[in-house]
């Protein structure tokens, strides 16, 4: 199935927020909730939503596990995502999980149908970059890069889950992150509803560049400020999309060049060399034109160093010539908690010392 010819209008589309007692749709374009602890966590999340007065609209793949790296066949996953996005039976869509091969469903998403209906909030992260990123760069529609549906099953909710819930209702559009993070999860098939195991204090790192070299800013210095349109996701998926027929990035960023861009990036399977190669690919594809700054989440390989390369130099060394600030070890990605990020929104970011403030403008 061909994608539509995209002609960026220069005006982002923002879906309607979820109303009290509205309908929440669930799809599994990547992994389904067929194994523990995700199965029980998802069921508990659904019970909680129902008890709060919300209607639920579950796709047929939500508990499926017969696919390779995804819940079902690419054809069925693509059809489910299309059908539920255009359906009037739900108001927003939450993904059931991340996975490995969501890219394979893209040929079976009917993008023509998606462009013909009102935009809808879609929530997911990791492998869901294959849709959150394309909603923004292909359809000029904002999406939410944030934890998937089973995260709502934890007891009690972490502050980041409440933040995501508030974003979905349009009640909160300004975030400052969280004081500590989880390095090792205690969640298990026997204890599927455990909250995040928070043990590590958050320490963000702020880098600045003079065009010749990049250095860590002293926390006693003045803070940094950046503003621009947010774009990004999981680098594992982004570089996989790069150069394909789904890559509309250069066209998109040229249309919105007056805003400039703040890229938000994180990594799952990539090691430090994989991260550096991804940055090199994105740069040479022209993706960093009109860049105003970068926000980099904690990578899954946090703290690893190989042959003298660490997670920081993997990013900063190649981007010094852009002379823009880079904030690393931010609260998003595969090491929770994660702030909800509205991909496609205009953002104001202020950081000083170990504090950061991220504000979204839906313009």
Helices and strands as residue ranges (DSSP letters): E 23-27, H 38-51, E 55-58, H 74-86, E 92-95, G 102-108, H 111-115, E 121-124, G 126-128, H 129-139, E 143-145, G 149-153, H 159-168, E 174-175, E 180-182, E 198-201, E 205-209, E 214-216, E 224-234, H 235-241, H 249-255, E 261-266, H 272-284, E 291-298, E 305-306, E 309-310, H 313-319, G 320-322, E 325-333, E 341-343, E 346-352, E 355-361
